[in-house]
């Protein structure tokens, strides 16, 4: 008998549908308790684009593999460094998404990356980062 994990479909703000395993949904602490009521319906995530939602799902899957001891600590650390090596807009979109979905480890990782970016660029860059973050943080 095959043991299949339950899958829930999420729809991003730009209409992309993502079938997501329950183990990943459990990482979304802000919304996972709402999903059983959705049944077989597609659950809309109207605050997050498909590209960003795909990255958050990939992050969660990779870290679930790590928790199940499929990856060594050095491997996950290197993967995390590569994961946050993106442009500022993408990094801040990921920050907003991780906050909205309640993916605490991802949120912490990105905050460290933003702090490091700020150190490299200087305090003057904080206004630009703040404005970019505020423009991306909307509660629709």
C-alpha positions in Angstrom: 0.0 0.0 0.0 1.4 3.3 -1.0 1.5 6.1 1.5 0.7 9.4 -0.2 0.9 12.7 1.5 -2.1 15.0 1.3 -1.5 17.9 -1.1 -3.1 21.4 -1.0 -3.2 23.7 -4.0 -2.2 27.3 -3.6 -2.9 30.1 -6.1 -0.5 33.0 -6.3 -1.5 36.6 -6.9 -0.6 36.2 -10.6 -2.7 33.0 -11.0 0.0 30.3 -10.8 -1.2 27.1 -9.0 1.2 25.2 -6.8 0.4 21.7 -5.4 2.0 21.7 -2.0 2.6 18.8 0.4 1.1 19.0 4.0 4.6 18.9 5.4 5.4 22.2 3.6 2.0 23.7 4.4 2.8 23.0 8.1 5.7 25.4 7.8 3.3 28.2 6.8 2.3 29.0 10.4 0.1 31.9 9.5 -2.2 30.0 7.2 -1.9 26.2 7.7 -4.8 26.2 10.2 -7.2 27.7 7.6 -6.4 25.1 4.9 -8.5 22.1 6.2 -11.6 24.2 5.7 -10.6 24.8 2.1 -11.1 21.1 1.2 -10.3 20.3 -2.4 -10.5 24.0 -3.4 -7.5 26.0 -4.4 -6.4 28.3 -1.6 -5.6 31.9 -2.9 -2.4 33.6 -1.7 -3.2 37.0 -3.1 -0.3 38.8 -1.5 2.5 36.8 -3.1 3.5 36.3 -6.8 4.2 32.9 -8.3 8.0 33.4 -8.5 8.2 34.3 -4.9 5.8 31.6 -3.7 7.8 29.0 -5.6 11.0 30.2 -3.9 9.4 30.0 -0.4 8.1 26.5 -1.2 11.5 25.4 -2.4 13.1 26.8 0.8 10.6 24.9 3.0 11.1 21.6 1.0 14.9 21.9 1.3 14.7 22.6 5.0 12.3 19.7 5.6 14.9 17.4 3.9 17.5 18.9 6.2 15.4 18.2 9.3 15.0 14.6 8.1 18.8 14.3 8.0 19.0 14.1 4.3 21.4 17.0 4.2 24.5 17.8 6.2 24.7 21.2 8.1 27.4 22.5 5.7 25.2 21.7 2.7 22.1 23.5 4.0 24.3 26.5 5.1 25.8 26.8 1.6 22.3 26.4 0.1 20.9 29.2 2.3 23.8 31.5 1.3 23.0 30.9 -2.4 19.2 31.2 -1.8 19.5 34.8 -0.4 22.0 35.8 -3.0 19.4 37.7 -5.0 18.6 41.3 -5.9 17.2 43.6 -3.3 13.6 43.6 -4.6 13.5 39.8 -4.6 15.0 39.6 -1.2 12.4 42.1 0.2 9.6 40.2 -1.6 10.8 37.1 0.1 10.9 38.9 3.4 7.3 40.0 3.0 6.2 36.6 1.9 8.0 34.8 4.8 6.4 37.2 7.2 2.9 36.8 5.7 3.1 33.0 5.6 4.8 32.7 9.0 7.9 30.9 7.8 10.0 32.0 10.8 13.4 30.4 9.8 13.2 32.0 6.3 12.2 35.4 7.8 15.2 35.2 10.2 17.6 34.2 7.4 16.5 37.1 5.2 16.7 39.6 8.1 20.3 38.6 8.6 20.9 39.0 4.8 19.3 42.5 4.8 21.4 43.5 7.8 24.5 42.3 6.0 23.5 44.2 2.9 22.9 47.3 4.9 26.4 47.0 6.5 28.0 46.8 3.1 26.0 49.7 1.6 26.0 52.0 4.6 23.2 53.6 6.6 22.2 55.8 3.6 20.8 52.8 1.9 18.3 52.2 4.7 15.9 54.8 3.3 15.8 53.0 0.0 15.3 49.6 1.6 12.6 50.9 3.9 10.7 52.5 1.0 11.0 49.3 -1.0 9.8 47.2 1.9 6.9 49.5 2.7 5.8 49.5 -1.0 5.8 45.7 -1.0 4.0 45.3 2.4 0.4 45.6 1.6 -2.6 43.9 3.3 -5.1 43.2 0.5 
